[in-house]
Amino acid sequence: MKSPKDCGNSPKKRFINEHIIALARNDIGMLETTFTNNSNWILVGQESATGKKEVLEAILDRFNGEIAEIEVQQIITHGSTAAAHGSFKTAEGSEFSFCHLYQFVSAGKNVIKEMTTYLIMTNRLGAYNEGV
């Protein structure tokens, strides 16, 4: 796991970094504390989910492979919004680049109102539509 050096300087950046790690590890315990009952998750070009239960099911279904490597290249926060991008490699050798755009319920809370994800396979190993 590689993260930007400045993640420790901002509680919101630290939270985003931890959230990305939780996505990679399918850490349902951490993930369920980060969404509201009315949260939305949009995987651009693929699917969307509304409501905490549906969002968690969709995320766990999509990020169902074992992540061998992950690098968060940059996290940007401002008020109740944030963005992060990076890349990861699955144990099977598939490589992806990602960008998560976050909308929080407020600037002071680490509770996600909406998350939009751009996910791009950067090599041809693995089957993208079958999950990561």
N, C-alpha and C positions, 0 to 999 in steps of 0.2 A: 504494500500500500504506500503510494507516494502522494503527498499532499502539499499544497502551497505553504511556504514557510510562514506566512502571516496569518494562518488559521487560528493560532492561539491568541492573537491580539483582539479579536472580536468574538463575543459570545454567539452572535448570529452566524458568523463564518464557521465557528467550531461546531455549531449545531448542524449546519448544512453538510459539513464534512462527515460528521457522525451519521447523518441520515443516509448519505451515499454509501457508507460502509454497511449500514443496516440493510439497504436494498441489495447489496452484493451478497450479504450473508443470509438473506431471507430471515432476518431477525424480527419476527412478527411481534414480539414483546415491545420492542422499541418503536416499530412502525405504527402500531395501533395507538400509541400515545401522541403521535404527531399529526393525526388527521381528525377533523371534526365529523360529526354524523352527516353533515351535508357537503363534505369535501368532494372535489372533482379531480380526476386524473385523466389527462388527455395524452395519448401516445399518438403523435402526429402521423397521419396516414394509415393508422392501424385500428385503434379502438379508443373508446373513452368509457369512463365509469363514474358513477355518482353515488355518494353515500359511503361511509367508512367501510362497511362490510364488502361492498362491491369493489371499491378501490383496492382494498387489501387483497382480495381474491384475484383481481386482474394483475396487480403487481407481482404477486407470488407466482401466478401462472406464467407471466412473461419472463421474469427473472428466476427461472427454475434450474439453471445450470450451475455447475460449480465454477466460481470465479477464481482463476489462478493468479491474475495480476490486475491491479486497478491503479490508475493514476488520475488524481484530480488536479487539473492544470491551473484552474483559476476559479475563484469564488468572488462574486461581486454582490454587495448588499446595499440597499438604500431604503430606509423606512420599512414599509411592509412588503417589500419585494426583494427578490434575490435571484441570482443566476449562477450556475456552476457548469463547467464543462470539463471533459476529460476523456479517458479511454479505458477499456478493459479487455482482457483476454480470458476466454473460458478454458477449462481444463482440456476440452476437446480441440482447442486451437483456433476457435472462431475469435475474430477481433472486431471490436465495435468502438465507435466514438459516440459520445452522448453529450447532450445539453439539457439540463433541467432548469425550467423557469418556475419560480415559486411565488405565490401570492399568499401572504400570511393573514390571519384574522386581524392583526394589528401589528404595529412596529415593535411593540414590547413583548409579544408572545411568540413562542416557537410552535405555533399550531398552524398547520397548512390548510388554507382555504381551497387553493387550487394549485396543481402541479402539471405543467406541460412538459413533455419529454420528446426530444428529437433523438432518435436512435438510428445509427447508420452502420451497417456492416462494412468493414473496411478490407476484408479479405473474402475469399469464396469458400472457406471451410465451414461446414455446419449448415444447418437449415434455419434461416432467420425466422420464418413464420411458425416454427415449432417451439419457439421460446429461446431464450439466451442460455 
